[in-house]
């Protein structure tokens, strides 16, 4: 599991502030503090899904690790509105 660089973490926290609580499960198909959907969870955090279920059950550090893995492949585009508000896209 890759370490999350500090510079990336600062940007991710900005995105998180526009997404949801770390334990968010509002029934909209998105989970956790970065509002990950099932396909994102399985693509980049299969091990975490197997251990804890959806992202709202994951420790914050794991939510960030999985988001970073996804970001390395997809950039900030999984979070279009909040990433744009943070000046990332």
ZIUR-V60396 format. One record per residue. N is the residue number from 1. PHI is phi in radians with two decimals (none if undefined). Layout:
# ZIUR-V60396
n:phi
N:PHI
N:PHI
This chain:
# ZIUR-V60396
n:phi
1:none
2:-1.23
3:-1.19
4:-1.63
5:-1.12
6:-1.02
7:-1.06
8:-1.24
9:-1.00
10:-1.06
11:-1.21
12:-1.13
13:-1.14
14:-1.05
15:-1.07
16:-0.96
17:-1.07
18:-1.76
19:-1.77
20:-3.05
21:-1.14
22:-1.06
23:-1.85
24:-1.20
25:-2.53
26:-1.62
27:1.52
28:-1.68
29:1.56
30:-2.17
31:-2.33
32:1.40
33:-1.27
34:-2.11
35:0.84
36:-1.45
37:-1.63
38:-1.01
39:-1.16
40:-1.15
41:-0.97
42:-1.23
43:-1.18
44:-2.06
45:-2.50
46:-0.88
47:-1.06
48:-1.26
49:-1.06
50:-1.12
51:-1.44
52:-2.15
53:1.53
54:-1.20
55:-1.02
56:-1.13
57:-1.64
58:-1.44
59:-1.03
60:-0.97
61:-1.03
62:-1.27
63:-0.99
64:-1.21
65:-1.08
66:-1.20
67:-1.06
68:-1.11
69:-1.03
70:-1.14
71:-1.04
72:-1.07
73:-1.72
74:-2.12
75:1.17
76:-1.51
77:-1.12
78:-1.14
79:-2.18
80:-1.05
81:-1.26
82:-1.24
83:-1.11
84:-1.15
85:-1.09
86:-1.53
87:1.32
88:-1.69
89:-2.43
